[in-house]
Structure formats: C-alpha cells, structure tokens
Amino acid sequence: MLEQINQPADLLQLDTAELEELAAEIREFIVTSVEAIGSGHLGSNLGVVELTLALHRVFRSPDDILLWDTGHQAYVHKILTGRRDDFAHLRQAGGLSGYPSRDESPHDWIENSHASTVLSYAHGLATAQESEHGDGRRVVAVIGDGSMTGGMAFEGLNNLGHSGRRVTIILNDNGRSYAPTVSKLSDSLAKLRVNPRFRRQQSRLERLVADLPVVGKEATRTIDAAKAAIREMWEPTSFFENLGVRYTGPFDGHDIAGLEKALANAAELSGPVVVHVLTEKGRGHEPALADSVKKMHDIGSVKAGSYTSAFTEALVKEAENRPEVVAITAAMPDSTGLMPFNEQFPDRCFDVGIAEQHAVTAAAGMAMGGLRPVFAVYATFLTRAIDQVNLDVGLHRQPVVFCLDRAGITGDDGPSHHGILDMVLLTKVPGLTLFAPSSYQELQQMLGDALDITDGPSAIRWPKTAAPSVPDSEVGRGLDARLVRSGEEVCILSVGKMLAAAQEAADRLEAAGTTVTVWDVRVVPLDEAMLADAARHRVVVTVEDGLRHGGVGSMIADRLADRAEQPSVRVMGVPTEYIPHGKPDAILAALGLDAAGIEAEVLAHR
C-alpha cells in the first residue's frame, strides 16, 4: 500500500480499511528506517501517523499551509509528500533532513526544529494570507509533543485570539506535556460545539433571545453564564476561549474517520480554533511503549565515556557534598544526563518544560535564595535565553552554573542544533566565567571549580563526541590555562575538544622540523601567563569549534595585538553560515578544523 502513495492526493482514493493498513505500513517503515540508520526521532512520529493521514486528506498541501511544531514529528508528512525513498539517507550528509526543509519540498514552509514557535509563524502567515497581498490560503499549525510548554506558544496563541486570524491549530497531546481533563460529557460537548448544524442553531437562538423586548439582554447573559459554567465544570476550554480561540476536542488521534470529520468542521469556522487530539507516543512499537522516560523519542542515550556521562557522575558527587546544589532541565532530563541525579535527589531536580527563558530566570531566583542551580541544556537551546543569562543572571551577579551539552558542531540534526553561538554570546556577559573541557576528567574538575565561584555565573560547554580519558597530570585546575607542550616557533591555542587536533597537528609540524607550543585555553577570562607565553612566538594559531568571528580566538587576537611583541595571529573557527547536517568529524575536516587543516594554516603563515 505504501508504495502506491507518492503525493497527498493519492490518499483520497483509499477507504477506511486501506487507510488502517497504510498506517501500519508507515509505522513499520519508520521503525525500519530509523533503526537502520541508528539515529532519528522515533516515538513522536509513530504517534502522529493517523493524524497526518487525516490532515492530508482534509487539507490540500501545499496550497493549504501545513506547519509543524516541533519539526521532529514530520516524518510521516515527508513520506506522504514524495520523500519516501529519501529515508535511506535520513540525517546523513547530503541526505534527507530530520526536520522540515524548504529546500526539500514545497510542502515544507518552516524549518522548525526548535519548539514553541509555530503559532507565531501561523499568526504571521494568516495575517499575510488575509491581506490584499495574500491569496486566502488556509493555515494549519500542528503543535504538541511538549512544545505547548514554551512561553512563545502562548504569546502566539494570545495574538491569534486577539486578531481573530483564521488558523486551525492541532494540539497533539501525547501525554508528555499539556493534558486537559477528559470525560464522556466533555467529549460529547466538544464534538457538538464544532458541528456546523449545532452552531447555526445556537446562533439563531442567541439572536432570537437578544431581540426579546425588555429581557433580551438579561436572557443573553444567562445563556452565556450557563455555557461558561459548563465549560468550567467539564472542559479545559475556558483557557483558550478567554483568549479568543475556539476549542474543540479532545478527539481520538488514532481514529482517522473521526479526525477527518473534526478537522473538516474546524476548517469551516472563522477565526482561530484549537482541535485537541489525543495520541500515543511510540504507538505500534513495543520497545517505545516500554520506554517510560521518553517513549523512544529518539534513538540513543547517554553513552559511557561521553562528556555527558562525566557530567552526570560529577554532578551527583557534588550534590552529595553540597546540599544547596539543584538541577534544572528544559524537558530533557535524559539527554542532558540528569536522570541519575533526579533518581537520587528528586526534590532537587526541576523540569520546567520547553521554557529556557523561564529556566534561566528561575535559576537566578533560586541562586538569590541561597541555592546553587545547575542548568543542564543543549548549547543551541540556551541561545534562546541569552537576554535572561545577561540581565537576569549576569547583571545580578548570581552564581548560576550553565552546563551546555552538544556544544560546537553536533552533526545529524543540522544547522539548528550546532552549538556554535554560545562562546560568542557568553563571553560578552560581564562577570561570566566560561569553561571548555578537553577530557572526561577535566569536565568533572571544572564542575567543581564552577561551583566554587560565588560572585557571578559560569558556564561549561562540551561536545557530543566521545571524551578522551587522561591521567591526573593532564588535568588543569582552577581558572588557569594548561601548557601541553613547549616549542619556539609556533604557538597553537586550543579551545575544548579541539585540543586533540591541535596536538596531532603539532606532532606533524615537529616531524617536519617546526617546533610548536600547545596550550589548552580551558577558561575565559583568558590566562595572562598563557598570553605572555604566546606572544613570544612568531606565529600564533587559535582553534575553536564555535564561530570564528567574535569567539575566543578573536578575544585572544585582540589581547595579543595590545602587546609589544605583536605576533602574527591566525584565528580558526566555524564560518558565519548555516552548516548542514553530517558527521561532526567530517564537517570539522571540511571546515579545516582538524589536524591537517591546522597544519596547513601554520605552514601558510609561519
């Protein structure tokens, strides 16, 4: 059945039994594809199969605008819009993106891999479509799988309700975030309230009542009060409808016929409407259903020997000795390594949902009250809250520790997930201390050093790649850089994980007769002893896996330019552009950020 579906229009020829067969085939196809590659989002996509089928049968993409939030639940959408065969190269260099991609298909409008943004996109698109420059396309926004926990979603919802723009909002409630109370009566009322016949009769009754002499206004108020009382008692609709957004549901997210009817009715309404759909994350795949933590949201977990596992071990040990330490996550306790901490200290671990801005400011409040908050977050997601880092934490000189996983070039998730902005931004926050470990042991040392800082914030950033294990003699301490090897002609200053490439480049250069000094930068503010030593060389090369312009290397170049010696300084880093998905080492090599690239840079400028 699946091989016969090459575009959404092909779905219109199928009956109920054929659609159910197709849904089963799609689930099998997704599981096989993701497991063959060894990476990708599984549970969230298994949960939206029937919903996506119903959407593409009711709406006419790309003439109708279908928007996905978060984008990791769009695999079924991709399969139904002509990209089935591309799944053999999902998330591989040059292959299919793991998120919607405007370059791949006209069916993809937004490349939405960060959460809680779709309602703002929808508000803007609906505004454009309803203007004299638009062509009246219908706008459909799918939100859920945690993304309704983000504040920006409510900002968009508020403006949709205020403006009255015509947007059909699908709330995919898979039990992982927003889950209103459900009862038989609320289900019946909800289905009734979007039935066009019922709404016509209701409007007629309200007009007749309003026209009654003397008592018309009072009768209208009585009807409104009765309706409101029913909503408050039996349904969670008052939240949406008080914002000016009509609510309907909840509906069974795995009943295709029921979904089609609900979506078709909602599409006929004017103004914004929420269609609340209940789905099961990981549906149809027993290993996903058995995963109580994240329903196999993605493939893979914290690996032994990784930087994340080093952080996990260190945080638990620190918390045992420091009762004031608490941990915060933005809906990712497993991926950021906080599960063991949560199991041992459940009252000291806080999951705030996909709400990074709130997490940072809440951490500031915790610190003001005497706690030592550690916010574990992907580097790419912390940049959503840089204003809070700067003004709510930094300005107040609060000792919050930001632990940034997936810093630098991360690989398979593509441009939205590379953590290449954090060093540029965090080094501009006055009073913030930034650590970049180069080994398993050094990350653990740095966490202790960060917790010793009491007069301002600190951040530790580490990559997704494996962490080298080193002896104690190769672990730095405190706020000092570490001298790795000493030479006379060239000095390489390496940030974080780039130390391994710097050392290999030094080996190559010395084998060819060029003596090389290598420093592990380790920390910002920059070590004065390191700068003084670098200045004695003719050529200085800095290497980092963050943006080249405005990063740590730029800071080093500025500092060395002020010295009398003024060596020739070459700054190596990531260019200011969107980097597509691929394997981290391959991407770094293509950017010249490997041993061969460092060697070539030195030879070109020595």
N, C-alpha and C positions, 0 to 999 in steps of 0.2 A: 504493500500500500504506500509506504513512504517514498519509494522510487517514482511514484506517479505524481508527486507533489513538487512542482518546480516554481510555483508562484501562488500567492494567496487565492487567486481566482479558482485554482484547481480544487480548493476546499468546498466550493459551493455545490459541487456535484455529488458530495458524499452524504449518505443517510446516517442515522444515529449509530447503528451498529458499525458502520465503516469508520466513523469518527472515533469510536472507542478503540477499534483495532489500531487505527493510526496513532492514537495517544500511547498505546502500549509499545508500538514500534519506535516512536520518538524517544520514549524513556530508555529503551534498550540501546538505541543508537547513541544517546548522550553518555550513558554509563560506559559503553564500549569505547567511545572516542576519548573521553577524559582519562579513563584508566590506561589506554594505550599510550597516551602522551605522558601520563604521570603528573599532570598538573591541570588546574582549571577549577571552575566553580560547578559543583555537582548538585548539592541539596536544594539550593534556591531554584535551579532550573527544573528539577524534577517536580517541583511543587506548582509550576505555572503552565503545565502542558495544556490542560483543558481551557484554562483562562486565555492563553494565547490563541488557541484554535478558535474560540468564541470571538475574540477581538477581531481576528482577521476574516471572520465570516460576517460580522455585523458592519465593520468599518472597511473602507476601501483604501488601504495604504498603497502608494504614497500620497494619493490625493487627499485622504484624511491624514492628519499628522499624529503619528503614534510616538509617544515619548516614554522612555524607560528610566526609572529611578528605584533602585540602583541599576546600573547598566549590566551588572553581572548576572541578572536574571533574564537576559535577552537571547540566550542560545536558541530557544525554540523559535523565536521571532526570526533569527538568522536562518534557521533550517527552512522555514516556510517562505522565505523571500529569496530563494535561489542560491543559497550558500552551503547547501548540504555537503557537497563534495569537498569543500574547502576545509571541513573539520579534520581532515587528515593532517593538516598543518596548523591546527589551532594553537595560538600563543607561541608559535615558532617564528624565527626571523624570516621576514618576508611573507609570512602566512597570515591566517585569519586572526584578527584581534579578539581578545577575550571580552571586549565591550562593544557597544555600538560604534560604528566608524563611518563618518560621512564619506570617506574615500572609498569604502567598500560598496555602498548601496544607497540609492535614493530613498530607501525605506528608513534609513537611519538619519535622524535630524540632529541629535545631540550626542556627543562622545562622553557620556555621563558615567564616569567611574568613581567619582566622589558622590556622596549621598546627600539627600535632602534638598536638592536644587530644582527638581523637575517642575514644581508648582510655580516657581518664579519664571522659568522658561515658558511654561504654559500661559501664564498671565501675559507675558510679552508677545508671544505668538498670536494669542487670541486678540490682543489689542491691535496687532498689525492686520490680522485677517478681517477684523470688523471695521477697519479704517477704509478710507477712499482708495488706499493703495493695495488693499487686500482683495482676495477673491473668494472669501467666505468659506474657506476650508474648516472642517471640524477639527478640534484639538482634543486629543485623548492623552491623559497623563497617568501612567501606572506608577504608583508609589507603594513602598512597603518593604518587607524583609529588613526591618529596623530603621528605615530612612524616615519614618514619621516621628522618630525620637529627636531629630535635629531641629533646632530653632528656626532655621531658614525655611523649613517646610511650613511652619505656622505663619511666618511672615508672608509667604506666597499665598497661603490659604486666606489670610486676612485681607489681602489686596484683591484676590479674586472675588471674595464675598462683597467687598466694598464697591468694586467696579461692576459686578454683575456680568462679567465676561462669560461667554458660553464655552465651558470646558467640562468634559466628562472625566472625572477623577476616579481611578480604580484604586481602592485601598486594599492591597494584597496583604491580608492579615494572616500570617502563618504561625501565630502564637509566639513569635520571637520578639515582639515589641508591643504595639498598641492592640489591645484585645478587649473590646467592649463586652458587657454582659449580654448574653443571648438567652432568649426564652421563646417559647412557642408563640406567645401573643405578639412579642416584638417582631418576630419573623413574619407573621401574618400581616401586621400593621404595615410593616416596611414594604412588603410586596404590593399591598393595596395602595399605598401612598404614591407609587410611581405608575400605577395603572392609568392610562390616559382617560379611560371612561370615568373612573372614580374622580380624577382631578377635574374633569369637566363638570361633573355633577356637584362636586364640592364648591367650585367657583360659582355655579348657578345658585346654589343655596345661599352662599355668602352674599351675593348681590341682592337676592330677594330679601334676606334678613336686614341688610343695610338700608333698604328702601322702605322698611316698615315705618309708619308715622310714629313719632314720639319715642318708641322703644327701640328703634333700629340700631342706634349706636351702642346702647346697653346690651342688646342681644348679640351684636358682633363681638363685643368684649367678652361676653360669656362663652361664646364658641371658641374664641382664641384661648381663653383661660383653660377651657376643658381640654383642648388639643395639647396645650403646653403641659398640663398635669399628666396626661397620658404619656407624653414623651419623657418627662422626668421620672415617672414611675417605672416604665418598661423599656426605654430605649436610651442610648447614649447620643441621641440626635441633637439635643439642645446645644451641645458644644459647637457643632457645625452650623446649625441653623441660626444661632445667635450671631455668627459671623457672616450670615447672609448666604450660606452654602447649603443647598438642599441635600438631605441624607436619605439613602435607601439601602436596605440590607439588614442584617448580613445574609449573603447567599452562599450556597454550597459551591465552592470554587472548583469542584471536580464534576459538576453536573453541566455538561455543555449546553443542553437544550435550555435549562433554567437560566444559565448565564446569558445566552443569546437573547432571551426574552427580556431579562433585566437590563441588558446593555441597550437593546433597541428602544425600550421605553425611556431610559435615561437620555438617550441621544435626541429624543424629541422635545425634551424640556428646554426652556430658555434659561440662561444663566448657568452658574456652576452647580454641579451635582456630584456628590460622592456616592459611588457604588461600592459598598463594603463587601468584600469577598473573603471567605474563609478557605485557606488552602493548607495543605500539609507539606511542610518542608521535607524533602527527601522521599516523597511518595513513590512507592513501587520498587524501592531498593532497600532490602533489609539491613545491610550494613549502615546505611544512612539513618534509617529509623532507629537503629540501636545506639546511635551516637547521641547521647543525651545532652552533650555540651553544645554542638553546633550543627547536628544533623548532616555531617559531611558537607558543610558549606563550601569547603574547598578541599583539594587533595593535599595531604601533607600536614605535618605538625612540627612542633619544636624538636629539632634534631640534636642528639647528643653531640657534644663537641662544637656546637654553634655558639656564636656570641650571645644569642638569646638564652641558651641554657646556662651560660656563665652568669648572666644577669639573674636568672631565676635562683640559682644557688646562692649568689651573693646577697640578694635581697632578703631571702629567708634568714640567712645568718645574721645580717644586720638587724632585722626586725626582732630576732631573739634577744639581742643585746640592747636594742634601742626601742623601748615600748612606745615611743612617740611616733615611730615610723608608720605611715599608712600608704596604701597604694590606690591609684586611680586608673581606670581604663575607660575608653570610649567605645564600648560594645565589643572589645576584642581581648578578653581576658586570656583566652587560649593562645592566640597567635603572638601576643606580646610576652608570654611566659609567666603570667600571673596566677595560673591555676593552682600550683603548689602553695603559693602564698595565701590564696583565698581559702584553701583547704585547712591550712594551719591557723590562719588569723581571719576568720570570716567576718568578724566585726570591724576589721581594719582595712577591708578591701571594698572599693566603691566603683560600681559600673554605672556611669551616667548616661549610657546610650550614645548615639552618634551626635555628640554635643561637645565638640572640642573647646569651643569658646567658653561654655559653661564650666567645663572641667578645669580649665586654667584659672578662671577667676575663683571658682570654688576652692581650688588648691591654695590660692592666695589667702582666702579667708581661713582655711584650716591652719596655714602657717601663722597667721596673725594670732590664732588661738592657742599656739604652742605645739601643734603637731608638726611632723616633718613629712609632708606629702611627696610621694614619688609618682609622677605621671608617666606611665608607660604607653607610648603611642608611636605609630609609624611616622617617620620624618615627614613624609608628604602630607600627612593629616595635621601635623602641628602647624604647618604654614597657614591653615585656615584660621588660626587663633593668634597670629603674630601680634595683633594690636593688644590683646589681653596679656600676652607674655611681656610686652614692652611697658604698658601703662598700668596694668593691674598687679603684676608681679614685680617687674623691674623697678618701676617708679617708687613702689612701696618697699623696695629692698627686702623682699620676702624670700626666705631660703627654700624655695621650691626646687626639686630636682626633676628635670625633664629627661626621660630616658627614651632616646629616639632609635627605634628599630628600623630596619630596611633603609638606612641612610645610604646615600650615594646611588650608583647605578644598580637597580634591582632586577631588571630583566623582563620576565614574561608578561607582566601587567602593563608595560608600555609607558608612554610619556606622562600619564597622570600619577604614576606610582614611583617614578625615580625620585629619590630624596636628594635633590641637588640644589635646593634653595636654602636649606637650613643654616649652613655656615655663613652664607652671605647675610642672612637676616639676623641670626642670633649674635653674631659678632658686632652688630650695631646696637645691641641693647646695653646701655651703660650698666656696669657692675656685674654683668653675667659672665661666669666662667664656663668655658666650653672645653670638654674633654673629647679626645678621639683615640680610642684604644687600638693597638695593633696586634693584640693577642688575647687569648682566653683569660689568662691570669691578670693582664693589665686592666681589663674591664672591671674585674672584681676589686682590684686595688682602687680604681677610680671611683667606684660607687662609694666606698668608704671615705675617700678624700672629699667627694662632693658633699656627703652628709656632714662632714666636719666644717663646711663653710656655713656660717650663720648670719652673714651680713648682706646676702644677696642671692639671686638664683644661680643655678648651674645646670648644665646640660651635658649628657653623654650620648654620643652618636656612634652607631655601629652598623656594619653592613649585614646583608642577608647571607653572605658567603661564609664558608667554614672559618673558624677561628684557629690560628696557629697556637699550639701549646708550647710554652717556653719555660726554661728554668728561672728560678727566682732572681738570678743575677741579670736577667734580661727584662726585668720589670721595673718601670720607673716609679717614682714616688712623688707625692705632693703636687706642686704646681711647676715643677721643673721639666724641661725637655730632657731627652736622653741621648747621649752621644753613643752611636752604634759602632762607628769606626772612624779613624782619623787619617787624612791624607793632606796633600799640599796644593793640588791644582784646582780641583773641582769640589764643590760642596752641594750635596743633594739634601734638601729639607723635605721630609716626607710627612704627610698627614694621615693618620689612621692606618687603614688596611693597605695603603699604597707602599708601606714600608717593605713588604716582600719584593715588589717590583723594583724599588729603589736599590735594595741590596743586590738583587740579581744584576741590575744594570751596572752597579759598582764593580761587581766581580768581572763582568765583561770588559769594562774600561780598564781595570787594573791589569787584566790579562794582556791588553794591548799596550800597556805602558803608561797609562794615565792614573795618577794617584787620586783617590777620592775620599772625601769625608761624607759620612751619612749621619744625619740627625733625625730622630723621631720627635716631631714637634710636640705631640702629646696634648698640649693645652694652650688655650688663649685666655688671658693675656700672654703675649709672647715672652719667652725666657730671654732675659738680657744677655746671659752668658752664651746662649746659642747664637744670637745675633752678632755678638762680638766675634765669635769664632768664625761665623760665615763670612764676615766682612774681610777676613784676611786672604780669601781665595779670589782668583781672577774671575771665575765663573761660579754663579750660584743658580741652581735649578730647584724650584719648588714644585711639588707634585701633590695633587689632591683629587678626590673623586666627587667634588662639588663644582659649582660654576666657577670658571676661571676668573671672570670679571667680578670684583668685589668680594672675593673669598679670602681665605687665609694667606694664599700666595701673594695677593695684592697688598695685604697688610705688611707682609714681610718685605716686599719690594719698596713700599713707602718708607718703612723704617730704615732699610739699608741705604736708601737714597739720601738720607739725612746725615750719613756718616762720612767722615773724611775719606775713607778708602774707596767708597762707591764702586763695588764690583759690578760686573755685568750680570744682571738678574733676569732669568727666564722663568716665567710663570706658566706652569702646565696644569690644565684642568678641563672641565667639561665646557664645550662651547654653549653660547646662549641660543639654544634652539630646542625644539621638541624632539626627543630621542625615541625612535620606535622600539617596539619590544624585540627581545632577543636574549641570548645568554649573557650574563654580566661580563664574563671574561672576554667574550667575543666583541662586545660593544666597547669595552675599555681598550682592547687592542686596536679596534678600528679608529678610535679617537687618539691613538698614540700614547695611551696611558697604561703601558706595560713596559717590561724591561727593555724591549727593542726600541720602543718609542722614546724612552728616557735616554737611552744610549745615543740614539740618533740626534736628539736635541742637544746633548752635551757636545757631540762631535761637530755639530754645525756651528757652535758658538764658543768653543774653547779658545 
